[in-house]
Amino acid sequence: MYKGLEVQIEMVREAPEKLGPTITNPEDVWKLLSSLRKKDREHFVVICLNAKNRVICINTVSIGTLTSSAVCGREVFKPAILANSANIILVHNHPSGEPEPSEDDKKVTKQIAEAGKILGIPVLDHVILGNTSWVSLKDRDVI
């Protein structure tokens, strides 16, 4: 009846035998994604973690403009689901160099964290990277 409509879904990892570092705090995120600090546009990234908070994969969800990046929850959780992630961490840069979160940053974080609760993939943090420092939205009690 639905012959020809079946699909097979799989994630192809460039180095399947590799796991990344264990993420224990925002400074670990800062070190891991330090290259984002120099970008001239906002990059919104999801770090997918296993149950021991080791990095399974990193996916750029969106590349925006100087001052914003459109983020869709579906795109955030797609790599997390395919990678069988236990947890995720959200990360984006502020090309201005100032990591202070906007109201939109806080709103999007809350929405994605709620979706994560429903999906069973908790959002552990959302780290905003500036030129010389970062802000953890978990530490700011947004999550």
C-alpha positions as CSV (number, residue, x, y, z in Angstrom):
1,M,0.0,0.0,0.0
2,Y,2.8,2.4,0.8
3,K,5.4,0.7,-1.3
4,G,8.2,3.0,-2.4
5,L,7.5,5.5,0.4
6,E,9.6,3.9,3.1
7,V,12.8,5.6,4.1
8,Q,15.9,4.7,6.0
9,I,17.4,7.3,8.3
10,E,20.9,7.2,9.5
11,M,23.5,9.6,10.6
12,V,26.9,9.5,8.9
13,R,29.7,10.6,11.2
14,E,33.0,11.6,9.6
15,A,35.0,9.7,12.3
16,P,32.6,7.2,13.9
17,E,35.2,5.9,16.3
18,K,35.9,9.3,17.8
19,L,34.2,10.9,20.8
20,G,35.0,14.5,21.8
21,P,35.9,15.8,25.2
22,T,33.7,15.7,28.3
23,I,31.8,18.9,28.9
24,T,31.6,19.8,32.6
25,N,31.2,23.6,32.5
26,P,30.8,26.6,30.2
27,E,34.6,27.1,30.1
28,D,34.8,23.7,28.4
29,V,32.4,24.9,25.7
30,W,34.4,28.2,25.4
31,K,37.6,26.2,24.7
32,L,35.9,23.7,22.3
33,L,34.2,26.3,20.1
34,S,36.8,29.1,20.4
35,S,36.8,29.5,16.6
36,L,33.2,30.9,16.8
37,R,34.5,34.0,18.7
38,K,36.0,35.4,15.5
39,K,33.1,34.9,13.2
40,D,31.5,38.0,11.6
41,R,28.0,36.6,11.7
42,E,26.0,34.8,14.4
43,H,26.4,31.0,14.4
44,F,24.0,28.9,16.4
45,V,25.4,25.5,17.2
46,V,24.2,22.4,19.1
47,I,26.6,20.2,20.9
48,C,25.2,16.6,21.2
49,L,26.3,14.7,24.3
50,N,26.2,11.1,25.5
51,A,25.0,10.1,29.0
52,K,28.5,10.9,30.4
53,N,28.5,14.3,28.7
54,R,31.1,13.4,26.1
55,V,30.7,15.1,22.8
56,I,29.1,12.9,20.2
57,C,28.8,15.5,17.5
58,I,28.6,19.3,16.9
59,N,26.1,20.7,14.4
60,T,25.8,24.2,13.1
61,V,22.0,24.8,13.1
62,S,22.0,28.3,11.7
63,I,24.3,31.0,10.4
64,G,22.6,34.4,10.6
65,T,23.5,38.1,10.3
66,L,25.6,40.4,12.4
67,T,22.9,40.7,15.0
68,S,20.6,37.6,14.8
69,S,20.3,34.0,13.8
70,A,17.0,32.3,13.1
71,V,16.6,29.1,15.1
72,C,14.0,26.4,14.7
73,G,13.6,23.8,17.4
74,R,13.1,21.1,14.8
75,E,16.6,21.9,13.4
76,V,18.1,21.9,16.9
77,F,16.9,18.5,17.8
78,K,17.4,16.8,14.4
79,P,21.1,16.0,15.0
80,A,20.4,15.2,18.6
81,I,17.8,12.6,17.8
82,L,19.9,11.1,15.0
83,A,23.0,10.9,17.2
84,N,20.9,9.3,20.0
85,S,22.0,12.2,22.4
86,A,21.3,12.0,26.1
87,N,21.7,15.8,26.5
88,I,22.5,18.9,24.4
89,I,24.2,22.2,24.9
90,L,23.2,25.2,22.8
91,V,25.9,27.7,21.8
92,H,26.0,30.9,19.8
93,N,28.4,33.8,19.3
94,H,27.8,37.5,19.4
95,P,29.9,39.1,16.7
96,S,29.8,42.4,18.7
97,G,32.1,40.7,21.1
98,E,29.7,41.3,24.1
99,P,28.1,38.0,25.3
100,E,25.3,39.6,27.2
101,P,22.0,37.7,26.3
102,S,19.2,39.6,24.5
103,E,15.5,39.0,25.5
104,D,15.2,37.0,22.3
105,D,18.1,34.8,23.4
106,K,16.4,34.1,26.6
107,K,13.0,33.4,25.0
108,V,14.4,31.0,22.4
109,T,16.4,29.2,25.1
110,K,13.3,28.7,27.2
111,Q,11.3,27.4,24.2
112,I,14.0,24.9,23.2
113,A,14.5,23.8,26.8
114,E,10.8,23.0,27.0
115,A,10.9,21.1,23.7
116,G,13.9,19.1,25.1
117,K,11.9,18.1,28.2
118,I,9.1,16.8,26.0
119,L,11.6,14.9,23.8
120,G,13.6,13.6,26.7
121,I,16.7,15.4,25.6
122,P,17.5,17.9,28.2
123,V,19.2,21.2,27.3
124,L,22.0,21.5,29.9
125,D,23.0,25.0,29.0
126,H,23.1,27.8,26.4
127,V,26.5,29.4,26.2
128,I,26.9,32.8,24.4
129,L,30.4,33.5,23.3
130,G,31.9,36.9,23.2
131,N,35.4,38.0,22.2
132,T,37.0,37.5,25.7
133,S,34.2,36.0,27.8
134,W,31.1,34.0,27.8
135,V,27.7,33.9,29.5
136,S,25.9,30.7,30.6
137,L,22.2,31.0,30.5
138,K,22.0,28.1,33.0
139,D,24.1,30.2,35.4
140,R,21.6,33.1,34.8
141,D,18.7,30.8,35.7
142,V,17.1,31.0,32.2
143,I,17.1,27.2,31.9
